[in-house]
């Protein structure tokens, strides 16, 4: 497939979902660990309550059978907000949800412990970097949709 055809196929395959980003790289082979979903606009009123903050999240999925050590990996937005995983192993074929607000970390949910929203509702990019600061995956929405870092 030519580069132009690949870009066209990716543009046609992308679907806009209200208040969330999903299937953000159609046509591209999935990495072993990738951003599988984003809820960037917390449902309901944005009242900055912990409950509302925790309804804003990013899902990170491990598609392999083996656990992956995410210790030192970071998730960041375009404004420089960053969350670093500490002592966290993502089991094989599983997903962890990274919530914005405060809470107790488990194998399936971790919390940034923030008191303000991170992900911009109109447009933003969630970027996942490994423990060496190398690009792993990203998800964009709004005017940045389709933008690759």
C-alpha positions in Angstrom: 0.0 0.0 0.0 1.4 3.4 -0.9 1.9 6.1 1.8 -0.9 8.2 0.3 -3.3 5.2 0.4 -2.3 4.4 4.0 -3.0 8.0 5.1 -6.3 8.0 3.2 -7.3 4.6 4.7 -6.4 5.9 8.2 -8.4 9.1 7.7 -11.5 7.2 6.4 -11.3 4.6 9.3 -11.2 7.2 12.0 -14.5 7.7 13.8 -15.3 10.7 16.0 -16.8 9.7 19.3 -18.3 12.3 21.6 -16.3 12.9 24.7 -13.9 10.0 24.2 -11.2 8.9 21.8 -10.9 5.3 20.7 -9.5 3.4 17.8 -7.2 6.3 17.2 -4.7 4.6 14.8 -6.7 2.4 12.4 -4.5 0.6 9.9 -1.4 0.8 12.1 -0.2 -2.3 13.8 -0.9 -2.2 17.5 2.1 -2.1 19.9 2.3 -4.6 22.7 1.2 -1.8 25.1 -1.0 1.0 23.8 -3.6 3.6 24.7 -6.9 1.8 24.2 -9.4 4.6 25.2 -9.7 8.1 26.6 -12.6 9.7 28.4 -11.5 13.3 28.2 -14.8 15.0 29.0 -16.1 13.9 32.4 -19.8 13.1 32.1 -22.1 15.5 33.9 -21.1 18.9 35.3 -17.4 19.7 35.6 -17.6 20.6 39.3 -14.0 19.5 40.1 -15.3 17.0 42.7 -13.2 13.9 43.1 -16.0 11.8 41.6 -16.1 14.0 38.5 -12.3 14.0 38.2 -12.2 10.2 38.3 -14.7 10.0 35.4 -11.9 11.5 33.3 -9.5 8.7 32.4 -7.1 7.0 30.0 -7.0 3.2 29.4 -3.6 1.5 28.8 -3.8 -2.0 27.4 -1.2 -4.8 27.3 -2.1 -7.1 24.3 0.6 -9.6 25.0 0.4 -12.7 27.3 3.3 -11.5 29.5 3.1 -8.9 32.2 4.9 -5.6 31.4 6.7 -3.6 34.0 5.4 0.0 33.7 7.6 1.4 36.5 8.9 4.8 35.3 6.5 5.0 32.2 4.8 8.3 31.8 1.4 9.5 30.5 1.3 13.2 29.5 -0.8 15.8 27.9 0.1 18.7 25.6 0.3 21.2 28.5 3.0 19.3 30.3 0.9 17.5 32.9 2.5 14.2 33.5 1.7 11.0 35.5 4.5 8.5 36.2 3.7 4.9 37.0 5.4 3.7 40.2 5.9 0.0 41.0 3.2 -1.1 38.6 3.1 -4.3 36.5 0.4 -4.5 33.8 -0.7 -8.1 33.6 -0.9 -9.8 30.2 -4.1 -9.2 28.2 -5.3 -6.6 30.6 -6.0 -2.9 30.9 -5.3 -0.3 33.5 -7.4 2.8 33.8 -5.5 6.0 34.8 -8.0 8.3 36.6 -7.3 12.0 37.1 -8.6 12.3 40.6 -7.6 10.7 43.9 -8.1 7.1 44.9 -6.4 3.9 46.0 -4.4 2.2 43.2 -5.3 -1.4 42.3 -4.3 -3.8 39.5 -7.0 -2.3 37.2 -7.2 1.4 38.3 -4.5 3.9 39.2 -5.0 7.5 40.2 -3.1 10.7 39.4 -4.3 12.3 42.7 -5.0 15.6 41.0 -7.6 18.2 42.1 -8.1 19.7 38.6 -8.9 18.2 35.2 -6.0 17.2 32.9 -7.4 16.4 29.5 -8.8 19.3 27.4 -12.3 18.8 26.1 -11.8 20.6 22.8 -8.5 19.1 21.7 -5.5 17.4 23.3 -3.1 14.5 22.9 -2.4 11.8 25.5 1.1 10.4 25.0 2.6 7.3 26.6 6.3 7.1 27.0 8.4 4.2 28.3 10.9 4.4 31.2 13.6 5.6 28.8 11.4 8.5 27.6 10.7 6.8 24.2 7.4 7.2 22.4 5.1 4.2 22.9 1.7 5.4 21.7 -0.6 8.5 21.6 -4.3 9.3 21.2 -5.5 12.7 19.9 -8.9 14.4 19.6 -10.3 17.7 18.4 -8.2 19.7 16.0 -5.2 17.4 16.8 -7.1 14.3 15.7 -4.9 12.3 13.2 -1.8 14.2 14.3 1.2 11.9 14.9 4.2 12.7 17.1 
